[in-house]
Amino acid sequence: MKPRLRRGRSWRMLAGAGCALLLAGCDGDNLPRARVLPGDMPGPDIPPPPPPGTQQPMDECKDVPKDPGSVTLHRLNRAEYDATVRDLLGDTTRPARDFPTDDHGYGFDNNADVLSMSPLLMEKYSTAAEKLVEAAWKKGLFNTCALDGADPKPCARDLLSRFARRAWRRPVTKDEVDRLVDFVALAQRHGDPAEAGVKLALRSVLVSPHFLFRVEKDPDPKSATPHRLDDFELATRLSYFLWSSMPDEALLSAAEAGRLSDPRELEAQVRRMLADPKANALVENFAGQWLYTRALDTAEPDRTLYGTFNEDLRKAMRQETELVFREFITGNHKLRELVDAPFTYVNDALATHYGLPLPGSSTPRRVDLSRHPERAGIFGHGSLLTVTSNPDRTSPVQRGVWVLEQLLCMPPPPPPPDVENLPPPLTPDMTMRERMALHRSSPACQGCHRMMDPLGLALENYDPIGRWRLQEVSGAPVDATGELPDGNILDGSEAMRRFVKSDPKLPACFTEHLLTYALGRGMSKADECAVKEMAATAEASGGRLSDYILSIVLSDHFTQRRGETEAWQP
């Protein structure tokens, strides 16, 4: 009697099969994770960036050649893996929660340059694949045909070719299917039923690089000449941008018919996909990192001072920002209105926290803010205000840096070494503004704080958990004024909203963040003109978030790539 396939032996076969299928502060505060752009950090002899409001001329981009760049082979991150097996196998157990945490690059955890592959992660993939296949088999997901004991190959071939096409997000070749079907013969040679061989083949599909990575080929890897992605690569890029998941049948069929080279078809697919509930992935994975909503999970306000903050409030704050952003994706609101949108979503708990009329519901309801302008836009959101505060006090520096980095793309340089923390109040009624002014008196800190402080101080009427206040904890009246480098005074949150909304850098900055997420790579100086062009196109189309998404998807940066020329230079 021939030995049956043992678990360890099966695992080695599976790993081998996978390989065979590879075909080719000055402030002293703790800031949230900062996005750092190469070349953006002024050194000692480099002047600080121009103040907000300074517009860069577009003429400088007139004759600049367009280079879509090259994206590193992109491994699925944890969110993408979970969403993909959900759509591929109907599995909602989120197996990637057991995977090692993904690294971040340029502010996002889908940056291909930092999504590494370790032996531990490969083992996790193998374990997950076995569980996923067994669960799907028990649910009857593969009962599209019956495995004939005498001749199981026809059914196995049909089943495996269909599955691999969806899992690998492209047509599969006869040779690839042959290699998968070979598992059936292998199992039979060891005395196992054909079912065991099919399951092994299914597992090998899930540990194949064609599943774990988003493969985009370069016909000439040494060439600096851009080439257009094929329709399947483009469908995959689009699907993971908007859904963090695999293409659905409609998108895959459009790719098979060669229709995605038509911009009208591409736009139609974008609008269809944005209307799908799976577009919530764009809210959770892009906005969650751009607007720092994810950081709310680890925020721990001081319970002695801010004991009203609890898990229900944390959840309501997160839902508020996500629902507002979701409405911006599908609605007719312009990007700039994110700053002062006259509506939001609150439940009774959050409305009480904000001092708004109760909507009479424990689930968030859309409410009008025309009589409560202090809550307008994202600057009135408890989520953002909480994650940009310290546990025991507000942090004008963190709030100012958030505005500079996330909305204006003017990240300040890191603090010099050995800088001192914010000094304690000299008198019990000393205001935050006075403490910041004292700290700013240090020559080493003046340059950066002149930019950061006024933006953050303008939000001082919001306490560390986002409640409106007129007095600080010490009892001193809040002073929400700050002097900009050009001498103008920002007096409070409404003035700050007007200032940011009118800043000409806002469209290009948002485009830069969104394009970074869409491509899964960081932007460089070479991308600057393309970013400005996409932003200008989006603004000319109406300035809605959907206009920005379309401007990116229809751009050469999104539809093309080139080889890794740098790697081939002597």
C-alpha positions in Angstrom: 0.0 0.0 0.0 1.4 3.3 -1.0 1.8 6.0 1.7 -0.8 8.7 1.9 0.2 12.3 1.6 1.2 13.6 5.0 0.7 17.2 6.1 4.4 18.0 6.1 5.0 16.4 2.7 2.0 18.1 1.3 3.2 21.4 2.5 6.6 20.9 0.8 4.8 19.9 -2.4 2.7 23.0 -2.2 5.7 25.3 -1.7 7.4 23.7 -4.6 4.4 24.1 -6.7 4.2 27.7 -5.9 7.8 28.3 -7.0 7.2 26.3 -10.2 4.3 28.4 -11.1 6.3 31.6 -11.0 6.7 32.6 -14.5 8.6 35.5 -14.5 9.5 68.2 17.2 11.0 71.0 18.1 7.7 70.7 19.8 8.5 67.8 22.1 5.1 66.2 21.1 4.8 62.8 19.7 3.6 63.4 16.1 1.5 60.9 14.2 3.4 59.0 11.5 4.9 61.6 9.2 5.0 61.3 5.5 8.5 62.2 4.4 9.3 63.0 0.8 12.8 62.6 -0.5 14.3 66.0 -1.1 11.6 67.9 0.8 13.5 68.2 4.0 15.4 71.5 4.1 18.9 71.2 5.5 20.7 73.8 7.5 21.5 75.8 4.4 18.3 75.4 2.6 15.6 78.0 3.3 12.2 76.8 4.7 9.4 76.2 2.3 7.3 79.2 1.1 4.4 80.1 3.3 0.9 78.8 2.5 -0.7 80.8 -0.3 2.3 80.9 -2.6 1.3 79.4 -5.9 3.8 77.6 -8.1 3.7 78.6 -11.7 2.4 76.0 -14.1 4.7 77.2 -16.9 7.6 75.4 -15.4 5.9 72.1 -16.4 5.2 73.1 -19.9 8.1 71.2 -21.5 8.8 68.6 -18.8 8.7 65.0 -20.2 6.1 62.8 -18.6 7.4 59.7 -16.9 4.8 57.4 -15.3 7.6 55.7 -13.3 7.8 52.1 -12.3 6.0 50.4 -9.5 7.7 47.6 -7.5 6.1 44.2 -7.7 3.2 44.8 -5.3 2.4 42.2 -2.6 -1.1 42.2 -1.3 -1.2 43.9 2.1 -3.3 42.5 4.9 -6.4 44.6 4.0 -6.1 43.6 0.3 -5.6 39.9 1.1 -8.7 39.8 3.3 -10.9 41.6 0.8 -9.6 39.4 -2.0 -10.4 36.1 -0.3 -13.8 37.6 0.7 -14.6 38.2 -3.0 -12.9 35.1 -4.3 -14.1 32.5 -1.8 -16.8 34.3 0.2 -14.6 34.1 3.3 -15.1 36.8 5.9 -12.9 35.5 8.6 -10.2 38.0 7.8 -7.3 35.5 8.0 -4.7 38.3 7.4 -5.3 39.5 10.9 -2.9 36.6 11.8 -0.2 37.9 9.4 2.7 40.2 10.4 1.8 43.9 10.3 2.5 45.7 7.1 5.1 48.4 7.0 4.2 52.0 5.9 5.8 54.1 3.3 4.8 57.6 2.3 1.9 57.5 4.7 0.2 54.3 3.5 0.5 50.6 4.1 0.1 49.7 0.5 3.5 51.0 -0.6 5.0 48.3 -2.7 8.6 49.3 -1.8 8.1 48.3 1.8 5.8 45.3 1.5 8.4 42.7 2.1 8.0 38.9 2.1 9.4 36.9 5.0 9.6 33.1 5.7 7.1 33.6 8.5 4.7 35.4 6.2 5.0 32.6 3.6 4.2 30.1 6.2 1.1 32.1 7.2 0.0 32.2 3.6 0.3 28.4 3.4 -1.7 27.9 6.5 -4.3 30.3 5.4 -4.6 28.7 2.0 -5.2 25.3 3.5 -8.0 26.6 5.8 -9.5 28.7 3.0 -9.7 25.8 0.6 -11.1 23.4 3.2 -13.8 25.9 4.3 -14.8 26.6 0.7 -14.8 22.9 -0.1 -17.2 22.2 2.8 -19.5 25.0 1.7 -19.7 23.4 -1.8 -18.1 26.4 -3.6 -16.3 24.0 -6.0 -19.3 21.8 -6.7 -19.5 23.1 -10.3 -18.8 19.6 -11.6 -18.4 16.1 -10.2 -15.0 14.5 -10.0 -15.3 11.1 -11.8 -13.2 8.5 -9.9 -12.2 6.9 -13.2 -11.4 10.1 -15.1 -11.3 13.1 -12.8 -9.1 15.3 -15.0 -11.9 16.9 -17.1 -13.7 18.2 -14.1 -10.5 19.2 -12.3 -9.3 21.1 -15.4 -12.6 23.0 -15.6 -12.7 23.8 -11.9 -9.0 24.8 -11.6 -8.9 26.9 -14.8 -12.0 28.9 -13.6 -10.6 29.4 -10.1 -7.0 30.4 -11.3 -8.4 32.9 -13.8 -10.2 34.7 -11.0 -7.5 34.3 -8.4 -4.7 35.4 -10.7 -6.9 38.1 -12.2 -6.1 37.2 -15.8 -6.5 34.3 -18.3 -4.5 31.2 -17.5 -2.5 29.3 -20.1 -2.9 25.7 -21.0 0.5 24.9 -19.5 -0.4 26.5 -16.2 -3.7 24.6 -16.0 -1.8 21.4 -16.9 0.6 21.9 -14.0 -2.3 22.4 -11.7 -4.1 19.3 -12.9 -0.9 17.3 -12.4 -1.6 17.5 -8.6 -4.5 15.1 -9.2 -2.3 12.5 -10.8 0.3 13.0 -8.0 -2.4 12.4 -5.3 -3.6 9.3 -7.1 0.0 7.9 -7.3 0.2 8.2 -3.5 -3.2 6.5 -3.1 -5.2 9.6 -2.3 -8.5 10.4 -4.0 -8.6 13.0 -6.8 -10.3 15.4 -4.3 -7.0 15.6 -2.4 -5.1 16.5 -5.5 -7.6 19.2 -6.5 -7.4 20.7 -3.0 -3.6 20.8 -3.3 -3.9 22.5 -6.6 -6.3 25.1 -5.2 -3.9 25.8 -2.3 -1.0 26.2 -4.8 -3.1 28.8 -6.6 -3.4 30.8 -3.3 0.3 30.7 -2.5 1.3 31.4 -6.1 3.0 34.8 -6.7 0.3 35.4 -9.3 -2.2 35.6 -6.4 -0.1 37.1 -3.7 1.4 39.8 -5.9 -0.1 42.2 -8.4 2.1 41.3 -11.4 2.7 44.0 -14.0 5.1 43.0 -16.7 7.8 45.1 -18.5 8.5 43.7 -22.0 11.8 45.5 -21.9 13.0 45.9 -18.3 15.9 48.1 -19.3 13.8 50.5 -21.3 12.9 54.0 -20.0 10.2 54.3 -22.6 6.7 54.1 -20.9 4.4 51.4 -22.1 0.7 50.9 -21.5 -0.5 48.3 -19.0 -2.4 45.5 -20.6 -6.1 45.5 -19.8 -5.9 42.9 -17.1 -3.1 44.7 -15.3 -5.1 47.9 -15.6 -8.2 46.2 -14.3 -6.3 44.9 -11.3 -4.7 48.3 -10.6 -8.1 50.0 -10.7 -9.8 47.4 -8.6 -7.2 47.5 -5.8 -7.3 51.3 -5.9 -11.0 51.6 -5.4 -11.9 48.3 -3.7 -8.6 47.0 -2.2 -9.7 43.8 -3.8 -9.7 41.7 -7.0 -11.6 42.8 -10.1 -15.2 41.5 -10.3 -16.6 39.7 -13.3 -17.8 42.9 -15.0 -14.4 44.4 -14.8 -12.6 41.2 -15.8 -14.9 40.8 -18.7 -14.3 44.3 -19.9 -10.6 43.6 -19.8 -11.0 40.3 -21.7 -13.0 42.2 -24.4 -10.2 44.8 -24.6 -12.5 47.6 -23.7 -10.4 49.3 -21.0 -8.3 51.1 -23.5 -11.4 53.2 -24.2 -11.4 56.2 -21.7 -15.2 56.2 -21.8 -15.3 52.5 -20.7 -12.8 53.2 -18.0 -14.8 56.2 -16.7 -18.0 54.1 -16.7 -16.2 51.4 -14.7 -15.0 53.9 -12.2 -18.4 55.3 -11.6 -19.9 51.9 -11.3 -17.3 50.8 -8.8 -17.6 54.0 -6.7 -21.3 53.3 -6.3 -20.6 49.8 -5.1 -20.4 49.2 -1.3 -16.9 47.8 -1.8 -15.8 51.4 -2.4 -15.9 51.6 1.4 -12.3 50.2 1.1 -11.3 53.6 -0.3 -12.8 55.2 2.8 -11.2 52.8 5.3 -7.8 52.4 3.6 -7.1 55.7 1.9 -9.1 58.2 4.0 -8.4 56.2 7.2 -4.7 56.9 6.7 -4.9 60.3 5.1 -7.2 61.7 7.7 -5.6 59.6 10.5 -9.0 58.0 11.4 -7.1 54.7 11.9 -5.0 56.3 14.6 -8.2 56.8 16.6 -8.0 53.1 17.6 -4.9 53.7 19.7 -5.8 57.1 21.1 -5.9 57.1 24.9 -7.0 60.5 26.3 -6.3 60.9 30.0 -9.2 59.3 31.9 -8.8 61.7 34.8 -9.2 64.8 32.7 -11.3 63.4 29.9 -13.3 60.6 31.4 -16.3 61.1 29.1 -14.3 59.6 26.2 -15.3 56.0 25.8 -15.5 53.2 23.2 -18.9 54.3 22.0 -17.6 57.8 21.4 -14.5 56.5 19.7 -16.7 54.4 17.3 -19.1 57.3 16.7 -16.2 59.6 15.8 -14.7 57.2 13.4 -18.1 56.7 11.7 -18.6 60.4 11.4 -15.5 60.9 9.4 -16.0 57.8 7.3 -19.6 58.7 6.4 -18.7 62.2 5.5 -15.9 61.1 3.3 -18.1 58.4 1.7 -20.6 61.1 0.8 -17.9 63.1 -0.8 -16.9 60.1 -3.0 -20.4 59.5 -4.3 -21.9 63.0 -3.9 -21.6 66.3 -5.7 -19.4 68.0 -3.1 -16.1 69.6 -4.1 -12.8 68.7 -2.5 -12.4 72.1 -0.9 -15.7 71.7 0.9 -14.2 68.9 3.0 -12.7 71.8 5.0 -16.0 73.5 5.8 -18.8 71.1 4.8 -22.1 72.3 6.4 -23.2 68.8 7.4 -22.0 65.8 9.3 -23.1 62.4 10.7 -23.7 62.1 14.4 -25.6 59.8 16.8 -27.0 61.0 20.1 -23.8 60.3 22.0 -21.6 62.3 19.6 -24.2 65.1 19.3 -24.2 65.4 23.0 -20.4 65.5 23.0 -20.4 68.2 20.4 -23.3 70.2 21.9 -25.5 69.7 18.9 -29.3 68.9 18.9 -29.9 65.2 19.3 -30.8 63.3 16.1 -32.8 60.8 18.3 -30.8 57.8 17.2 -28.0 55.6 18.4 -26.8 55.2 14.8 -25.3 58.1 12.9 -27.7 60.5 11.2 -26.9 63.2 8.7 -27.4 66.6 10.4 -27.3 70.2 9.1 -24.6 72.4 10.6 -25.6 75.7 9.2 -26.3 76.9 12.8 -23.2 75.3 14.1 -20.3 76.5 11.9 -17.8 75.5 14.6 -18.5 71.8 13.6 -18.2 72.4 9.8 -15.8 70.3 7.9 -13.1 67.9 9.0 -11.6 70.4 11.5 -14.8 70.0 13.6 -14.4 66.2 13.7 -13.6 64.7 17.1 -11.6 61.9 15.4 -9.1 64.3 13.9 -9.0 66.6 16.9 -8.4 63.6 19.3 -5.6 61.9 17.3 -3.7 65.2 16.9 -3.7 65.9 20.7 -1.7 64.6 23.6 -3.5 62.5 26.2 -3.6 65.3 28.7 -3.6 68.5 26.5 -4.1 69.8 23.1 -1.1 69.9 20.8 -1.1 72.9 18.4 2.1 71.5 16.9 0.5 68.2 15.9 -2.6 69.9 14.6 -0.4 72.3 12.6 1.8 69.6 11.2 -1.3 67.7 10.1 -2.5 70.6 8.1 0.9 71.2 6.6 1.5 67.6 5.7 -1.9 66.2 4.8 -3.6 69.3 3.2 -0.8 71.5 1.9 2.1 69.0 1.4 4.6 71.2 3.2 6.0 68.8 5.8 8.2 70.7 8.2 11.7 69.4 8.8 12.3 67.1 11.8 13.1 68.7 15.1 16.8 69.3 15.8 18.5 66.9 18.3 18.3 67.6 22.0 15.3 69.9 21.7 13.4 70.6 24.9 9.8 69.8 25.4 7.1 72.3 25.7 7.8 74.2 28.9 5.4 73.9 31.8 3.2 77.0 32.5 5.0 79.7 34.5 1.8 80.7 36.1 -1.4 78.6 36.6 -3.4 80.7 34.1 -0.8 80.7 31.4 -2.4 79.9 28.0 -1.3 77.4 25.5 -0.5 80.2 23.1 1.8 81.9 25.7 3.5 78.6 26.3 4.1 78.0 22.6 5.4 81.6 22.3 7.9 80.9 25.1 9.0 77.7 23.4 9.3 79.4 20.1 11.7 81.9 21.6 14.5 79.3 21.1 16.3 80.3 17.8 16.5 76.6 16.8 12.8 76.3 16.8 11.6 79.5 15.4 11.7 78.6 11.7 9.4 75.6 11.8 7.1 76.8 14.6 6.3 80.0 12.7 4.5 77.7 10.2 3.1 75.1 12.5 1.9 77.1 15.5 -0.6 79.5 14.0 -2.5 76.7 12.2 -2.7 74.6 15.4 -3.5 77.5 17.7 -6.5 78.4 15.6 -8.0 75.1 16.7 -7.5 75.7 20.4 -11.2 76.1 21.0 -11.4 72.3 20.6 -10.2 70.3 23.6 -8.1 67.1 23.3 -11.3 65.0 22.7 -12.9 67.5 20.3 -15.3 69.3 22.6 -15.8 73.0 22.1 -14.4 75.1 24.9 -13.9 78.7 25.9 -11.5 78.0 28.7 -8.4 75.8 29.1 -8.1 73.2 31.8 -6.3 75.8 33.9 -9.3 78.1 33.7 -7.5 80.6 31.4 -9.6 81.8 28.5 -8.7 80.2 25.2 -6.6 82.3 22.9 -7.1 80.9 19.4 -5.1 83.4 17.5 -1.8 82.9 15.7 0.4 85.0 13.5 1.3 83.7 10.1 4.8 84.2 8.7 3.5 87.0 6.5 2.1 88.9 9.5 -1.6 88.0 9.0 -3.5 86.8 12.0 -5.6 83.6 12.1 -8.3 84.2 14.7 -10.0 80.9 15.4 -11.2 77.9 13.5 -13.4 79.7 11.0 -10.5 81.8 9.9 -8.4 78.7 9.6 -11.0 77.0 7.4 -11.1 80.0 5.0 -7.3 80.1 4.9 -6.9 76.4 4.0 -9.8 76.3 1.7 -8.4 79.1 -0.4 -4.9 77.8 -0.5 -4.0 77.0 -4.1 -1.8 74.0 -3.0 -4.8 72.1 -1.6 -5.8 70.4 -5.0 -2.3 69.3 -5.9 -1.6 68.1 -2.4 -4.8 66.0 -2.3 -3.9 64.6 -5.7 -0.4 63.7 -4.5 -1.7 61.7 -1.5 -4.4 60.0 -3.6 -2.0 59.1 -6.4 0.5 57.8 -3.9 -2.2 55.5 -2.6 -3.5 54.6 -6.1 -0.1 53.6 -7.4 1.3 52.2 -4.2 4.5 54.1 -4.5 5.9 57.4 -3.2 6.0 60.5 -5.3 9.2 62.2 -6.2 10.2 65.5 -7.8 9.8 63.9 -11.2 6.1 63.4 -10.5 5.4 67.0 -9.6 4.2 68.3 -12.9 2.0 65.3 -13.6 0.4 65.8 -10.2 -0.3 69.4 -10.9 -1.8 68.5 -14.3 -4.1 65.9 -12.7 -5.2 68.4 -10.1 -5.9 71.0 -12.7 -7.9 68.6 -14.8 -9.9 67.5 -11.8 -10.6 71.1 -10.8 -11.6 72.0 -14.4 -14.1 69.0 -14.3 -15.8 70.3 -11.2 -13.4 69.7 -8.3 -15.4 66.8 -6.8 -13.6 63.8 -5.3 -14.8 61.7 -8.2 -13.2 64.2 -10.6 -9.9 63.6 -8.8 -10.3 59.9 -8.9 -11.1 60.0 -12.6 -8.3 62.4 -13.4 -5.9 59.9 -11.8 -7.3 56.8 -13.4 -7.3 58.3 -16.9 -3.8 59.7 -16.5 -0.6 58.2 -18.1 0.7 57.7 -14.6 -2.1 55.2 -13.9 -2.4 53.5 -17.2 1.3 53.2 -18.1 4.6 52.2 -16.5 8.2 51.7 -17.6 11.0 49.4 -16.6 13.3 49.7 -13.6 15.9 51.7 -15.4 17.8 52.6 -12.3 18.5 49.0 -11.5 20.2 48.5 -14.9 22.5 51.5 -14.7 26.2 50.5 -14.4 
